[in-house]
């Protein structure tokens, strides 16, 4: 399992890659390490902006090769979100690196979990939270599918849908209390009477 020193070493190397790459014009640390320093189990989330005349894919290709050679990093998947692309890596010591790149015009991380390291951000519209009605709609949809699976004797498929319904219910409970239900961030902060059932 990775140590804090392993994580710091990886962070420093990625920041070195960014500072020595003229295509990169801004950078930030995001996630729990940006807000409260994280803990022993926190992964590493770094976001960088590339110049307007640079392709994000070109920087990813170069940096991925370096991370594979120097850290034996394995590229798990890419997650595009608007102009931002999140590339997720896992290292042999189970350290996860979430490396995101975006054109400079879209570099404007929002929220409390962002600490600018260098460069400038540009004003970005804040994404509205998922509407409670949409969360409820998914929960109802998934409940109907779970019921059909049970009737068909497809219990593992039913369990998949039931787990998703539970997640939506807990997300709604967070919304009601002003907590963050996204990716289950505040599920553990819900009161016992909500979690017990």
C-alpha angles and dihedrals in degrees: 000000000000123000129219087253090056090052092047091049091052091046092051092049094050090047088050090052090051097046092049095046112087090200090068115080105170140017141187140181112230137186128036095333089061096049109037106356093264121236140262091292100046117124123220119262118184129171127195136184121220126207119269094253094052128091114230089218091059093056092044091053093052096043094044090057091051093048091048093051099041102035104019086240116178118214105228103179146319122242115197117203112177107304093341121092118198114203114196121207132181122204125209090256090059094255111148120213117196105194117184128189129186140166110270092249090064096043104112110115110200131203138046096290097074131095117183111225100182141342126028136293125224124223110270127187111252112244111242115237118256108274117251089232090059092050090049091047092056091046092053092046092050092046090057091050091048090053092050091049091051091050089051092050092245096136100165091052089048090052089055091055094042091053089052091050090052091052092052091047091052091046089053090048088054092049090052090055098041092253128135111258095173109121086354091285096154102025089111090055092061116108120264093248089062096044100042098071 
